Amino acid sequence: MDTDIDEDERLLLIVEDDEAFARTLTRSFERRGYRVVRAASLPEVDGVLAAHTPGYAVVDLKLKGEASGLACVQRLHAADDDMLIVVLTGFASIATAVEAVKLGACHYLAKPSNTDDIEAAFGLRAGNTEVELTNRSSSIKTLEWERINEVLAETGFNLSEAARRLGMHRRTLMRKLDKKQVR
């Protein structure tokens, strides 16, 4: 029985809908001694949780066909509040980072991030008071980007509803997202 518990402590759940990226992460973490299970949606996460208790999770913020990885973070944290959850995103914003941490993530990383970055983030569960503060104020473009991401998170990444709330045409919002994409 103890063996199963030890195995689950090194069990990593990768929630990623990009098959190639998920495979790459899987191979990299398996070389580091993790057992890896994958899911591409919230229903698949529920299936994994029914059979396993992962100690670690890497969750993509934006999943196809589904609004957000934030719902996955919430579900994972509810299943085990000791699980170390790192959120990865190509659409980083302060709003989604704050929500991810509030919902139970221990860290939030912008893509591209590698296995070293993710594994280091698992070790950073506690906050760091030594982080350097900057005197630089946010630009108008940064503030706009933050607001767009905040509204996207509020609407579950529904582009039409986000555009309506932001008072802009859907195509304009899509162009802004394409220009700023980090992936």
C-alpha positions as CSV (number, residue, x, y, z in Angstrom):
1,M,0.0,0.0,0.0
2,D,2.8,2.4,0.9
3,T,4.4,1.8,-2.6
4,D,1.2,3.1,-4.3
5,I,1.4,6.3,-2.2
6,D,5.0,6.8,-3.0
7,E,4.3,6.3,-6.7
8,D,1.5,8.9,-6.6
9,E,3.8,11.4,-5.0
10,R,5.9,11.4,-8.2
11,L,2.8,11.3,-10.4
12,L,2.5,14.3,-12.7
13,L,-0.7,15.2,-14.5
14,I,-0.2,17.3,-17.7
15,V,-3.3,19.1,-18.8
16,E,-2.4,20.3,-22.3
17,D,-4.4,20.1,-25.6
18,D,-1.4,20.6,-27.9
19,E,-0.5,17.0,-28.5
20,A,3.1,17.6,-29.6
21,F,3.9,19.9,-26.6
22,A,2.3,17.4,-24.2
23,R,4.4,14.5,-25.6
24,T,7.6,16.6,-25.3
25,L,6.8,17.5,-21.7
26,T,5.8,13.9,-20.9
27,R,9.1,12.5,-22.2
28,S,11.1,15.1,-20.4
29,F,9.4,14.6,-17.0
30,E,9.6,10.8,-17.4
31,R,13.4,11.1,-17.9
32,R,13.4,12.9,-14.5
33,G,11.7,10.0,-12.8
34,Y,8.1,11.2,-12.8
35,R,5.2,9.0,-13.8
36,V,3.0,11.0,-16.2
37,V,-0.7,11.0,-17.0
38,R,-2.2,13.4,-19.5
39,A,-5.5,15.1,-20.0
40,A,-6.7,17.6,-22.7
41,S,-9.9,18.8,-21.1
42,L,-11.8,19.2,-17.8
43,P,-13.7,15.9,-18.3
44,E,-10.5,14.1,-18.9
45,V,-9.1,15.6,-15.7
46,D,-12.1,14.3,-13.8
47,G,-11.3,10.8,-15.3
48,V,-7.7,11.0,-14.2
49,L,-8.7,12.1,-10.7
50,A,-11.1,9.2,-10.4
51,A,-8.2,6.8,-10.9
52,H,-5.2,8.6,-9.6
53,T,-4.0,11.2,-7.0
54,P,-1.2,13.2,-8.7
55,G,1.2,15.1,-6.5
56,Y,2.0,17.5,-9.4
57,A,0.1,19.1,-12.3
58,V,1.0,21.3,-15.2
59,V,-2.0,23.0,-16.6
60,D,-2.3,25.0,-19.9
61,L,-4.4,28.1,-19.3
62,K,-6.2,28.0,-22.6
63,L,-7.7,24.7,-23.7
64,K,-9.5,24.1,-27.0
65,G,-13.2,23.7,-26.9
66,E,-13.2,24.6,-23.3
67,A,-13.0,28.1,-21.8
68,S,-10.0,27.9,-19.5
69,G,-7.5,25.8,-17.6
70,L,-8.5,27.8,-14.5
71,A,-11.5,25.4,-14.0
72,C,-9.0,22.5,-14.1
73,V,-6.8,24.3,-11.5
74,Q,-9.9,24.7,-9.3
75,R,-10.9,21.0,-9.7
76,L,-7.4,19.8,-9.0
77,H,-7.0,21.9,-5.9
78,A,-10.4,20.7,-4.6
79,A,-9.3,17.1,-5.2
80,D,-6.0,17.6,-3.2
81,D,-5.0,20.9,-1.8
82,D,-1.4,19.7,-1.4
83,M,-1.0,19.1,-5.1
84,L,1.6,21.4,-6.6
85,I,0.0,23.0,-9.7
86,V,1.9,25.1,-12.2
87,V,-0.1,27.0,-14.9
88,L,1.5,27.5,-18.3
89,T,0.2,30.0,-20.8
90,G,1.0,31.7,-24.0
91,F,-1.5,34.5,-22.9
92,A,0.1,35.6,-19.7
93,S,-1.5,38.4,-17.7
94,I,-1.6,39.6,-14.1
95,A,-5.3,39.0,-13.9
96,T,-5.1,35.3,-14.9
97,A,-2.0,34.8,-12.8
98,V,-3.8,36.1,-9.7
99,E,-6.8,34.0,-10.4
100,A,-4.7,30.9,-10.9
101,V,-2.9,31.4,-7.6
102,K,-6.3,32.1,-5.8
103,L,-7.7,28.9,-7.3
104,G,-4.8,26.8,-6.0
105,A,-1.8,27.0,-8.4
106,C,1.6,27.3,-6.7
107,H,3.1,29.1,-9.8
108,Y,2.3,30.6,-13.1
109,L,4.7,30.5,-16.1
110,A,4.6,32.2,-19.5
111,K,5.4,30.0,-22.5
112,P,7.9,29.1,-23.7
113,S,8.9,27.4,-20.5
114,N,10.9,24.2,-20.2
115,T,11.0,21.3,-17.8
116,D,13.7,23.0,-15.7
117,D,11.4,26.1,-15.3
118,I,8.4,23.9,-14.3
119,E,10.3,21.7,-11.9
120,A,11.8,24.8,-10.3
121,A,8.3,26.3,-10.0
122,F,7.1,23.2,-8.1
123,G,9.7,24.1,-5.4
124,L,8.5,27.6,-5.1
125,R,5.3,27.0,-3.2
126,A,6.0,29.7,-0.6
127,G,6.3,33.3,-1.7
128,N,9.6,35.1,-2.1
129,T,10.0,38.4,-0.3
130,E,13.3,39.0,-2.1
131,V,11.8,39.5,-5.5
132,E,13.1,42.7,-7.0
133,L,10.5,45.5,-7.3
134,T,10.7,47.8,-10.3
135,N,10.0,51.5,-10.5
136,R,8.7,51.2,-14.0
137,S,5.0,52.1,-14.5
138,S,2.8,50.2,-16.9
139,S,2.3,51.5,-20.4
140,I,-1.1,52.1,-21.9
141,K,-0.6,49.0,-24.1
142,T,0.3,46.9,-21.1
143,L,-2.8,48.1,-19.3
144,E,-4.9,47.4,-22.3
145,W,-3.5,43.9,-22.6
146,E,-4.1,43.3,-18.9
147,R,-7.7,44.4,-19.2
148,I,-8.3,42.2,-22.3
149,N,-6.9,39.2,-20.4
150,E,-8.9,40.0,-17.3
151,V,-12.1,40.1,-19.4
152,L,-11.2,37.0,-21.3
153,A,-10.7,35.1,-18.0
154,E,-14.1,36.5,-16.7
155,T,-15.9,35.3,-19.8
156,G,-14.2,31.9,-19.9
157,F,-12.2,32.9,-23.0
158,N,-15.5,33.5,-25.0
159,L,-14.2,35.9,-27.6
160,S,-17.6,37.3,-28.6
161,E,-18.6,38.0,-25.1
162,A,-15.2,39.5,-24.2
163,A,-15.4,41.8,-27.3
164,R,-18.9,42.9,-26.3
165,R,-17.8,43.7,-22.7
166,L,-14.7,45.5,-24.0
167,G,-16.8,47.6,-26.4
168,M,-14.9,46.4,-29.5
169,H,-15.6,44.3,-32.6
170,R,-14.7,40.6,-32.3
171,R,-12.3,40.8,-35.2
172,T,-10.5,43.7,-33.5
173,L,-10.1,41.7,-30.4
174,M,-8.8,38.7,-32.4
175,R,-6.2,40.9,-34.2
176,K,-5.0,42.2,-30.8
177,L,-4.7,38.7,-29.5
178,D,-2.8,37.5,-32.6
179,K,-0.3,40.4,-32.3
180,K,0.5,39.8,-28.6
181,Q,0.6,36.0,-28.7
182,V,3.5,34.6,-26.7
183,R,3.5,31.0,-28.0
